[in-house]
Amino acid sequence: MKRANEWGAERWFWLGALVCLAACLVLGTRAQADANESQAAQALLQRMMHAVRFTNYVGVCVYRFGDNLQTIRIVHQVKNGHRYERLISLNGPEREIIRTDAQATRIQPSEHFIAQNLALLNPPFDTAFSGDTARSVAVDDFWDNIYGLELLGTDRVAGRETRRLNIVPFDHFRYGYRLWIDEDSGLLLRSDLIDEAGEPLEQIMFTRIETPDTIPDQWLESAPNSDAITWHRVHAPHMQRGTVMASAWMIGDLPEGFKLAFRGHQPLHGERNDFIEHWLYSDGLATVSVYIRPQGRHPFNGWSRMGAVSTFGRTLDDYQIIVVGEVPAVTVRRIGESMMPAQGAEP
């Protein structure tokens, strides 16, 4: 017959074994649940990015950045594979922007002014989530190493049921997002851009939205009084692809996850032999532009921030380098300070 202490030792052995087995089962179940949640979050994000590009919608949204608050009516039409937008400011001075795939027209009736053929502007909700840049840098992989996705249940925005999704950066080189995605259409109805301290830098939210099957073309037309309007044609800068002209510059210390999405150049105004280079980097969500040109009379050195946009400038070998993006200041500074002439090349 076993002694009491032997029974006690055996009991603790089996109890420990059962605890370990239970822990393994719990961890296995949790790992499976985490994998399922990650797949669901990725699917929701992909659905949203598709909806932003291919859904007709008409709505009113509120856009807050810093101390500024704007109310904007948006008409978004998809027709024959092309996107057309009209944005009308509902508070402050009268302003409109009409956009196509190729150009934008800014209308300011109160100032009797129309500017056409502008470089493409980025209105609210036409963010990285439209997928244009993301497709250049394999968006399917970006959350694996630099962003985490979190599903946070449901909420209501503009009277519609939404699913909440957080995009959380794994480092301090990019911002995070809190998203509210329409259950029915997949459209992004609210977006908070979150800084390093967890505070919102920008907030955009629809207060009313409809998704008609078709949108009449006249909804995208503006009819200003032609007698009181002065038209100005502003030529958008045309960047030639970088394969046309080799660069004399290189980046020595690019933050993890950022990849080159575009590189091009264009002649400086009034100069035949001087060019401005434009490099666009993206991690699939955040974008950073690098501009390199001969140094002018008023060089910019240092950094600044306006809302979510950070800018860093420095001069090197009689050249001006400007780095700008909707990223933390540390990101543009690191990229700008690591710019250098390529080995064997003369800037």
C-alpha positions as CSV (number, residue, x, y, z in Angstrom):
1,M,0.0,0.0,0.0
2,K,1.3,3.4,-1.0
3,R,2.2,5.8,1.6
4,A,0.4,9.1,1.9
5,N,3.4,11.1,0.6
6,E,3.6,8.8,-2.5
7,W,-0.1,9.4,-3.2
8,G,0.4,13.1,-2.8
9,A,3.4,13.2,-5.3
10,E,1.4,11.2,-7.8
11,R,-1.6,13.4,-7.4
12,W,0.5,16.5,-8.1
13,F,2.1,14.9,-11.1
14,W,-1.3,14.1,-12.7
15,L,-2.7,17.5,-11.8
16,G,0.4,19.2,-13.4
17,A,-0.1,17.1,-16.5
18,L,-3.7,18.0,-16.8
19,V,-2.9,21.7,-16.3
20,C,-0.3,21.5,-19.1
21,L,-2.7,19.7,-21.3
22,A,-5.4,22.3,-20.7
23,A,-2.9,25.1,-21.4
24,C,-1.9,23.5,-24.7
25,L,-5.6,23.2,-25.7
26,V,-6.3,26.8,-24.7
27,L,-3.2,28.1,-26.5
28,G,-4.0,26.0,-29.6
29,T,-7.6,27.3,-29.6
30,R,-6.4,30.9,-29.1
31,A,-3.9,30.6,-31.9
32,Q,-6.6,29.3,-34.3
33,A,-8.9,32.1,-33.2
34,D,-6.2,34.6,-33.8
35,A,-5.5,33.2,-37.2
36,N,-9.2,33.3,-38.1
37,E,-9.5,36.9,-36.8
38,S,-6.5,37.9,-38.8
39,Q,-8.0,36.5,-42.0
40,A,-11.3,38.1,-41.3
41,A,-9.6,41.5,-40.7
42,Q,-7.6,41.2,-43.9
43,A,-10.7,40.3,-45.9
44,L,-12.5,43.3,-44.4
45,L,-9.7,45.6,-45.3
46,Q,-9.5,44.3,-48.9
47,R,-13.3,44.6,-49.3
48,M,-13.1,48.3,-48.1
49,M,-10.3,49.1,-50.5
50,H,-12.3,47.7,-53.4
51,A,-15.4,49.5,-52.4
52,V,-13.6,52.9,-52.2
53,R,-12.7,52.5,-55.8
54,F,-15.7,50.8,-57.4
55,T,-18.8,52.0,-55.6
56,N,-21.1,54.9,-56.5
57,Y,-21.9,57.1,-53.5
58,V,-23.3,60.5,-52.5
59,G,-22.9,61.8,-49.0
60,V,-21.9,64.5,-46.6
61,C,-18.8,64.2,-44.4
62,V,-17.1,66.1,-41.6
63,Y,-13.3,66.5,-41.9
64,R,-11.4,67.7,-38.8
65,F,-7.7,68.4,-38.7
66,G,-6.1,70.5,-36.0
67,D,-8.4,73.4,-35.2
68,N,-10.1,73.2,-38.6
69,L,-13.5,71.7,-39.3
70,Q,-14.9,71.3,-42.8
71,T,-18.2,69.9,-44.0
72,I,-18.1,68.5,-47.5
73,R,-20.6,67.1,-49.9
74,I,-19.1,64.3,-52.0
75,V,-20.5,62.8,-55.2
76,H,-18.4,59.8,-56.4
77,Q,-19.3,58.1,-59.7
78,V,-17.7,55.0,-61.3
79,K,-18.4,54.8,-65.0
80,N,-16.8,52.6,-67.6
81,G,-13.9,51.8,-65.2
82,H,-13.2,55.5,-64.5
83,R,-13.8,57.5,-61.3
84,Y,-15.4,61.0,-61.3
85,E,-15.8,63.1,-58.1
86,R,-17.3,66.4,-57.1
87,L,-16.6,67.9,-53.7
88,I,-18.5,70.9,-52.5
89,S,-17.6,72.8,-49.3
90,L,-20.7,73.5,-47.2
91,N,-19.1,75.8,-44.7
92,G,-16.8,78.8,-45.1
93,P,-16.1,80.3,-48.5
94,E,-17.7,78.6,-51.5
95,R,-15.3,76.0,-53.0
96,E,-15.6,73.0,-55.3
97,I,-13.3,70.4,-56.7
98,I,-14.2,68.3,-59.7
99,R,-11.9,65.4,-60.3
100,T,-11.4,62.8,-63.0
101,D,-8.7,60.2,-63.3
102,A,-6.5,62.7,-65.2
103,Q,-7.1,66.1,-63.8
104,A,-8.8,68.3,-61.1
105,T,-10.6,71.6,-61.4
106,R,-10.8,73.9,-58.4
107,I,-13.8,76.4,-58.4
108,Q,-14.0,79.3,-56.0
109,P,-17.1,81.4,-57.0
110,S,-16.7,83.8,-54.2
111,E,-13.2,84.8,-55.6
112,H,-14.4,84.6,-59.3
113,F,-11.8,81.9,-59.9
114,I,-11.5,78.6,-61.7
115,A,-8.2,76.7,-62.0
116,Q,-8.2,73.7,-64.3
117,N,-5.7,70.9,-65.0
118,L,-4.3,70.9,-61.5
119,A,-2.0,68.3,-60.1
120,L,-4.3,65.7,-58.6
121,L,-5.6,66.7,-55.2
122,N,-6.3,64.3,-52.4
123,P,-9.7,65.0,-50.8
124,P,-11.0,63.2,-47.7
125,F,-11.5,59.5,-48.0
126,D,-9.3,59.3,-51.1
127,T,-6.4,58.0,-49.0
128,A,-4.0,55.1,-49.2
129,F,-7.1,53.0,-48.9
130,S,-8.0,53.6,-52.5
131,G,-5.3,51.0,-53.3
132,D,-3.4,52.9,-56.0
133,T,-0.1,52.9,-54.2
134,A,-0.8,49.7,-52.3
135,R,-0.9,47.7,-55.5
136,S,2.6,48.8,-56.3
137,V,4.1,47.4,-53.1
138,A,2.2,44.1,-52.5
139,V,-0.4,45.2,-50.0
140,D,-1.2,41.6,-49.2
141,D,2.0,41.4,-47.2
142,F,2.2,44.8,-45.5
143,W,0.4,43.9,-42.2
144,D,2.6,40.9,-41.6
145,N,5.7,42.8,-40.6
146,I,4.8,46.4,-40.0
147,Y,1.1,46.7,-39.1
148,G,-1.3,44.6,-37.0
149,L,-5.0,44.4,-37.6
150,E,-7.6,44.3,-34.8
151,L,-11.3,43.7,-35.1
152,L,-13.2,45.7,-32.5
153,G,-16.9,44.7,-32.9
154,T,-19.6,46.9,-34.4
155,D,-20.8,50.5,-34.1
156,R,-23.1,52.9,-36.0
157,V,-22.0,55.8,-38.3
158,A,-24.4,57.9,-40.3
159,G,-27.3,55.6,-39.2
160,R,-25.6,52.5,-40.7
161,E,-24.1,49.5,-39.1
162,T,-20.3,49.4,-39.3
163,R,-17.5,47.0,-38.3
164,R,-14.6,48.6,-36.5
165,L,-11.0,47.8,-37.6
166,N,-7.8,49.1,-36.0
167,I,-4.5,49.3,-38.0
168,V,-1.7,49.4,-35.4
169,P,1.9,50.1,-36.5
170,F,4.6,47.9,-35.0
171,D,7.1,50.8,-34.9
172,H,7.3,54.6,-34.6
173,F,7.9,55.3,-38.3
174,R,4.2,55.4,-39.3
175,Y,0.7,56.3,-38.0
176,G,-2.1,54.1,-37.1
177,Y,-5.8,54.1,-38.1
178,R,-9.1,53.5,-36.5
179,L,-11.7,52.6,-39.2
180,W,-15.4,52.2,-39.3
181,I,-16.5,50.1,-42.3
182,D,-20.1,49.9,-43.6
183,E,-21.5,46.4,-43.2
184,D,-23.6,46.7,-46.3
185,S,-21.4,48.4,-48.9
186,G,-17.9,48.0,-47.5
187,L,-17.4,51.7,-47.7
188,L,-15.2,53.5,-45.2
189,L,-17.6,55.7,-43.2
190,R,-15.2,57.0,-40.6
191,S,-11.4,57.2,-40.3
192,D,-9.3,58.4,-37.4
193,L,-5.6,58.9,-38.1
194,I,-3.7,58.2,-34.9
195,D,-0.3,59.6,-33.9
196,E,2.5,58.1,-31.8
197,A,0.7,59.0,-28.5
198,G,-2.5,57.4,-29.5
199,E,-4.3,60.7,-30.2
200,P,-6.2,61.5,-33.4
201,L,-4.4,63.8,-35.9
202,E,-7.3,63.8,-38.4
203,Q,-10.8,62.6,-38.3
204,I,-13.2,62.1,-41.2
205,M,-16.8,60.9,-40.8
206,F,-19.8,60.7,-43.0
207,T,-23.0,62.0,-41.5
208,R,-25.1,61.0,-44.4
209,I,-24.5,58.6,-47.3
210,E,-26.3,56.8,-50.1
211,T,-25.1,54.3,-52.6
212,P,-27.3,54.5,-55.8
213,D,-26.7,52.1,-58.6
214,T,-26.2,55.0,-61.0
215,I,-25.3,58.7,-60.6
216,P,-26.5,61.2,-63.3
217,D,-23.6,63.0,-65.0
218,Q,-25.2,66.4,-64.2
219,W,-24.6,65.7,-60.5
220,L,-20.9,66.1,-61.3
221,E,-21.3,69.4,-63.2
222,S,-20.8,72.8,-61.8
223,A,-22.6,75.8,-63.3
224,P,-20.8,79.0,-62.1
225,N,-21.8,82.3,-63.6
226,S,-19.4,82.5,-66.5
227,D,-19.6,86.3,-66.6
228,A,-18.2,86.6,-63.1
229,I,-15.6,83.8,-63.4
230,T,-12.0,84.0,-64.6
231,W,-10.6,80.7,-65.9
232,H,-6.9,79.8,-65.2
233,R,-5.3,76.8,-66.8
234,V,-2.6,75.4,-64.5
235,H,-0.5,72.7,-66.1
236,A,0.0,69.7,-63.9
237,P,3.6,68.7,-63.6
238,H,4.3,65.6,-65.8
239,M,6.8,63.3,-64.2
240,Q,8.7,61.1,-66.7
241,R,9.4,57.6,-65.4
242,G,12.9,57.1,-63.9
243,T,13.9,54.6,-66.6
244,V,14.4,57.6,-68.8
245,M,17.1,59.1,-66.7
246,A,19.4,57.4,-64.1
247,S,19.6,59.0,-60.7
248,A,22.7,60.3,-59.1
249,W,21.2,59.8,-55.6
250,M,20.6,57.0,-53.2
251,I,18.9,56.4,-49.8
252,G,21.2,54.8,-47.2
253,D,18.7,54.1,-44.4
254,L,15.1,53.5,-45.4
255,P,12.7,52.5,-42.6
256,E,11.6,48.9,-42.8
257,G,8.6,48.2,-45.0
258,F,8.9,51.1,-47.3
259,K,9.5,50.3,-51.0
260,L,10.0,52.4,-54.1
261,A,6.6,52.8,-55.8
262,F,7.6,55.4,-58.4
263,R,10.5,57.5,-59.5
264,G,10.4,60.2,-62.1
265,H,11.8,63.6,-63.1
266,Q,10.7,66.8,-64.8
267,P,12.5,69.9,-66.1
268,L,12.5,72.9,-63.8
269,H,10.5,75.8,-65.1
270,G,12.7,77.9,-67.4
271,E,15.7,75.6,-67.1
272,R,16.7,73.3,-70.0
273,N,19.3,71.2,-68.2
274,D,18.1,71.2,-64.6
275,F,15.6,68.7,-63.3
276,I,13.6,67.9,-60.2
277,E,13.5,64.3,-59.2
278,H,10.5,62.8,-57.4
279,W,10.8,59.5,-55.5
280,L,7.6,58.0,-54.0
281,Y,8.0,55.4,-51.3
282,S,5.1,53.4,-49.7
283,D,4.7,50.6,-47.2
284,G,1.3,49.8,-48.7
285,L,-0.5,52.4,-46.5
286,A,1.7,55.3,-45.7
287,T,3.5,57.2,-48.5
288,V,6.6,59.4,-48.4
289,S,7.8,61.7,-51.3
290,V,11.4,62.7,-51.8
291,Y,12.1,65.7,-54.0
292,I,15.7,66.6,-55.2
293,R,16.5,69.8,-57.1
294,P,19.3,72.3,-57.5
295,Q,19.4,74.6,-54.4
296,G,17.5,77.8,-54.8
297,R,17.9,81.3,-53.2
298,H,15.8,80.3,-50.2
299,P,17.0,76.8,-49.0
300,F,14.9,75.0,-46.5
301,N,16.7,73.2,-43.6
302,G,15.0,71.5,-40.7
303,W,11.5,70.1,-40.3
304,S,7.9,71.2,-39.9
305,R,4.6,69.6,-39.4
306,M,1.1,70.6,-40.5
307,G,-1.6,68.3,-39.2
308,A,-0.5,64.8,-40.1
309,V,1.9,65.9,-42.8
310,S,5.6,66.1,-41.8
311,T,8.3,67.8,-43.9
312,F,12.1,67.7,-43.7
313,G,14.6,69.6,-45.7
314,R,18.3,69.8,-46.1
315,T,20.9,71.0,-48.6
316,L,23.8,68.9,-49.8
317,D,26.3,69.6,-52.5
318,D,24.3,72.6,-53.8
319,Y,21.1,70.5,-54.0
320,Q,17.9,70.9,-52.0
321,I,16.4,67.7,-50.6
322,I,12.8,67.8,-49.4
323,V,11.0,64.8,-47.8
324,V,7.3,65.0,-47.2
325,G,4.6,62.5,-46.1
326,E,1.7,61.7,-43.9
327,V,4.1,60.1,-41.4
328,P,5.8,61.0,-38.1
329,A,8.6,63.5,-38.2
330,V,11.2,60.9,-37.3
331,T,10.5,59.1,-40.6
332,V,11.0,62.1,-43.0
333,R,14.1,63.1,-41.0
334,R,15.6,59.6,-41.2
335,I,15.1,59.4,-44.9
336,G,16.3,63.0,-45.6
337,E,19.4,62.6,-43.5
338,S,20.3,59.3,-45.3
339,M,20.1,60.8,-48.8
340,M,23.6,60.8,-50.4
341,P,25.2,60.9,-53.9
342,A,25.3,57.4,-55.4
343,Q,28.8,55.9,-55.6
344,G,30.6,57.0,-58.7
345,A,27.8,59.5,-59.7
346,E,27.9,63.2,-59.8
347,P,24.7,65.0,-58.6
